[in-house]
Amino acid sequence: MNFSPRIYERETVDRYRTPQQWTIAETVNAAMALMLVASPWTFRYADASAAAWSAVLIGLLLGATTLARTIEARDWQGWATLALGTCALLAPWLLGFGEIKNAAGMHITAGLAVVTMTLITLWVNYLDQSPTPA
């Protein structure tokens, strides 16, 4: 008995989307990536090395993943984006800069936005599939 018939037969997550077409989730992820990269200097926590490196690294990886998704949408990009959003969300406590309010606030805001948009995208692409006859 196959409960999700379309998951195994498709090659990409968004096969009905042209490669250059941006979705709302990709726009939000790109904006959060830019904000994370610029935030150490914008919110003045560039001297806190763990917070600054975390923001720049997560922002660059998130931007690269979002850009790769616009070129060719594949399954791994959604899961990688979810992992990066989770890393951004948990970084203030894992890396010990939770007391720096600007850095923690930026990481938490970006993490929540990215995780929310990615979960919605994954839900639409995986769970919201109409059943097809076997």
C-alpha positions as CSV (number, residue, x, y, z in Angstrom):
1,M,0.0,0.0,0.0
2,N,1.5,3.3,-1.1
3,F,0.4,6.3,0.9
4,S,2.3,8.9,-1.0
5,P,2.5,7.8,-4.6
6,R,4.1,10.9,-6.1
7,I,7.1,11.1,-3.8
8,Y,8.8,8.2,-5.5
9,E,8.0,9.0,-9.2
10,R,9.2,12.6,-9.4
11,E,12.7,13.8,-10.0
12,T,12.5,17.3,-8.6
13,V,10.6,19.0,-5.8
14,D,9.0,21.7,-8.1
15,R,8.7,20.0,-11.5
16,Y,6.0,22.4,-12.6
17,R,8.1,25.5,-11.9
18,T,10.4,27.0,-14.5
19,P,14.0,27.4,-13.1
20,Q,14.1,31.2,-13.2
21,Q,10.7,31.7,-11.5
22,W,11.1,32.9,-7.9
23,T,8.6,31.8,-5.2
24,I,7.7,33.7,-2.1
25,A,9.8,31.3,0.0
26,E,12.9,31.9,-2.1
27,T,12.4,35.6,-1.9
28,V,12.2,35.4,1.9
29,N,15.2,33.1,2.1
30,A,17.3,35.4,-0.1
31,A,16.3,38.4,2.0
32,M,17.2,36.6,5.2
33,A,20.5,35.5,3.7
34,L,21.3,39.1,2.8
35,M,20.2,40.4,6.3
36,L,22.4,37.7,8.0
37,V,25.5,38.6,6.0
38,A,25.1,42.3,6.6
39,S,23.8,42.1,10.2
40,P,27.2,42.1,12.0
41,W,28.0,45.6,10.7
42,T,24.4,46.8,10.6
43,F,23.5,45.8,14.1
44,R,27.0,46.4,15.5
45,Y,28.1,43.0,16.7
46,A,31.0,42.5,14.3
47,D,33.4,42.4,17.3
48,A,31.7,39.3,18.7
49,S,33.5,36.8,16.5
50,A,31.3,33.7,17.0
51,A,28.1,35.7,16.3
52,A,29.6,37.5,13.3
53,W,31.1,34.4,11.7
54,S,27.9,32.5,12.3
55,A,25.8,35.1,10.7
56,V,28.0,35.5,7.7
57,L,28.6,31.8,7.2
58,I,24.9,30.8,7.5
59,G,23.9,33.8,5.3
60,L,26.3,32.8,2.5
61,L,25.3,29.2,2.6
62,L,21.6,30.1,2.6
63,G,22.1,32.5,-0.3
64,A,24.0,29.8,-2.2
65,T,21.3,27.2,-1.6
66,T,18.6,29.7,-2.6
67,L,20.5,30.6,-5.8
68,A,21.0,26.9,-6.6
69,R,17.3,26.3,-6.2
70,T,16.5,29.0,-8.7
71,I,18.8,27.4,-11.3
72,E,17.5,23.8,-10.8
73,A,15.1,22.8,-8.1
74,R,16.1,19.5,-6.4
75,D,15.0,17.7,-3.2
76,W,18.3,18.3,-1.3
77,Q,17.9,22.1,-1.4
78,G,14.7,22.2,0.6
79,W,16.2,20.0,3.3
80,A,19.5,22.0,3.3
81,T,17.5,25.2,3.7
82,L,15.6,23.7,6.6
83,A,18.9,22.7,8.2
84,L,20.4,26.1,7.8
85,G,17.3,27.8,9.2
86,T,17.5,25.5,12.2
87,C,21.2,26.3,12.7
88,A,20.4,30.0,12.6
89,L,17.6,29.5,15.1
90,L,19.8,27.5,17.6
91,A,23.1,29.3,17.0
92,P,22.8,31.8,19.8
93,W,22.6,29.0,22.4
94,L,24.9,26.5,20.7
95,L,27.7,29.0,20.1
96,G,27.1,31.0,23.4
97,F,26.2,34.4,22.2
98,G,22.7,34.5,23.5
99,E,23.5,37.5,25.7
100,I,24.3,39.7,22.6
101,K,20.7,40.8,22.0
102,N,21.3,42.1,18.4
103,A,23.0,39.0,17.3
104,A,20.6,36.6,18.9
105,G,17.6,38.5,17.7
106,M,18.8,38.5,14.1
107,H,19.6,34.8,14.2
108,I,16.3,33.9,15.7
109,T,14.3,36.1,13.4
110,A,16.1,34.8,10.3
111,G,15.9,31.2,11.5
112,L,12.2,31.4,12.2
113,A,11.4,33.0,8.9
114,V,13.5,30.4,6.9
115,V,12.2,27.4,8.8
116,T,8.6,28.6,8.5
117,M,8.9,29.3,4.7
118,T,10.8,26.0,4.1
119,L,8.3,23.9,6.1
120,I,5.4,25.5,4.1
121,T,7.3,24.7,0.8
122,L,8.0,21.1,1.9
123,W,4.4,20.7,3.0
124,V,3.1,21.9,-0.3
125,N,5.5,19.8,-2.4
126,Y,5.4,16.5,-0.3
127,L,2.1,16.3,1.6
128,D,-0.3,18.3,-0.4
129,Q,-0.3,15.7,-3.3
130,S,-3.6,14.4,-4.7
131,P,-3.6,10.6,-4.7
132,T,-3.2,8.9,-8.0
133,P,-4.5,5.5,-8.8
134,A,-1.8,2.8,-8.6
